[in-house]
Amino acid sequence: MYLQNSEYKMISNLGLSSDHVVLKAQHSETQNVYAIKIEKKPGIGQVETEVQILQQLFGIEGIPKLIQYGKTKDFKNYLIIPLLNCSLQDLGKTSLLSQNSILAIGLTVIRTIKQVHNKGILHLDIKPQNIMISQRQIIDSVEQILIPGNVQLIDFGLSQNLGNQKFLKETFIGSIRFASRQSHKKEQLGYKDDLESLLYVLAYLRKKKLPWQQTQQKAFQLMDIRRIGIIKDQVYETSMLSQQFPPQFYQFQLYIDSLTPSQMPDYNYIEELFKQMLQLNQPSITPSFPKPTPCFSKYKELEDQEYIKLSESVSSLDGDARAIIISDLIKAYTTIGIKSLKDIHF
């Protein structure tokens, strides 16, 4: 159906990416408030892809309901979903999340991912910006976090079916900070890659940084995909990402590494690990950690300096080296003067 200018009043912007804009809007009759995603140019593809994926995932707890979709009068695809409160990225800027809150968020997202994967669908862009919390006040209650629907996984614009072999092998997919190691190598992606991205998200929430993340975003963006991938490979061989978590988190990390791209994860096993971690670290479960390797010692020393300094790597890049980021942080922009859809210009 076509989106009529008079149907919705534009309230504010929610975000902007390379191919679409997200607006907060109020329905003129019901007064209900929604999020409207509109592509910048007709036929870019990600909004249309997301509509198809959301239709397949209809009824799954933790996935936003597709309220309406179609085209604007100038043939741009749009979709409308309920307005959600805040993302983990927003929450992390203003709140210090406890270990149990982070683990409860992880368990809730894992339960949602399980249902998505059972449909043969890969999300491929799991990051803090794409995990939403229904209300800020629930974040201090594990019981509230675990209620179905209170944590939602959004933005399926990059999602693909597992059978899309060509697309999933030839393109870097995801955000460079949270993408899996396989994505950096442009190799076959599978269910395990969503779990690896989630592991990075949880480690990021706990530590407020990742070993391949610089404090200066500009310098970080200069790193090419291959070099960041090498750092991820080296770090993953250690227990660095699992520090500040109970031992079961490292078991989760090792289990992800043991999976093949097409192998469906044992979600009962993964859920049990997270349940154990949320039960005050039962002393009877004490898996052994490997002795620090030279690689681990090297990166542990760097971590103690609060972040890995990649300036030498940046300066060594040749003129043609650049990062190709399909999905990056949503940037803010102004909506001054926007009152309805007819006022939007790109």
C-alpha positions, 0 to 999 in steps of 0.5 A: 500500500502507499504511504499517505502524507496525511497518515503520520505526523513526523516527530523526530529522527531516530537515525540514518544509514547509508541507504535508509532513514528512520523516523519517529512518527505518530498516526494522525487518527490513533495517536499511536507512535511508531518507527518508520524506516524509508529507503533513500532511493527507490529499489536500494533493497534492504528495506524490501529484504527486511519486510520479507524477513519480518513476514517470515518471522511473524509471531516470534517473541523478541522480533518487532511486529511489522505494522505496515509496509509498502511504497511512498508516492515517489516509490521508495520502500518503507516499513513501520514497526512499533517504537522501541525504547532504547538500544544497548548502545544508548543504554551503555552510554548512560548506565553501567550494566551488571554482569547478571544483566548482561548475561540475562540479555545474552540469554534472551537474545540467544532464545530469539536467535534460536527461533530465527535460525530455526526458520533458516534465517541468519541475522548477520548484523548483531550489534548493540544498536540492533538490540532494543530494550522495552523500558530502561527500568527493567535493566536492573532486574534479571527476571524482567529482562528474561520476560519474552518481548522485553528485549528485541532484535531489530534491523534485518536488512542484511539478513539472508537465508542460509542457502544463499551460498554466493552472497554469503561467500563473496561479500563482507557482511556486518559492522566491522567491530562486531562481524565474525571472523568468517565475514572478514575472510569473506568465507561461507557464513552460517548460524555460528556467525550470529553467535560470535557477533553476540559474544563480541557484543556481550564482551563489549558491554562488560569491558566497554571496549574490544581489543581491536577497537580504538578510542578514536573512531576515525583511526579505527575506520582506517583499518582494513577488513583483513587486518581487523580480522587478523586481530580477531583471529589472534584474540579468539585463540585466547580467553581475553574476551571471556575475562570478567565473566564466569568460566562458562562464558569461555565454554560458550566461546570454545563451542562457537569455534567448534561449529561448522558454518552449516551446523545448527548450534545446540541451543539447549547446551548454550542456554544451560551455560547461561543459566549456570552463569546466572545462578551465582557461579556454581562452584562445582563447574570449573572448566580449566582454562588454557595456559596463556600463550605468547599471543595471549600474553602479548594482548593481555599486556596491551589490554592492561594499557586500556586499548590496543594501539593500532597506529603502526598498523594504520601507518603501514597501510598502502594507499589502496587499503580501506575499510568496506563497511556495509553496516556502520554506526547510525549517524544523527542528522537533523529533522528541523522543518520536517512535519510530514513525509512530503518534507523529506528530501535526500 
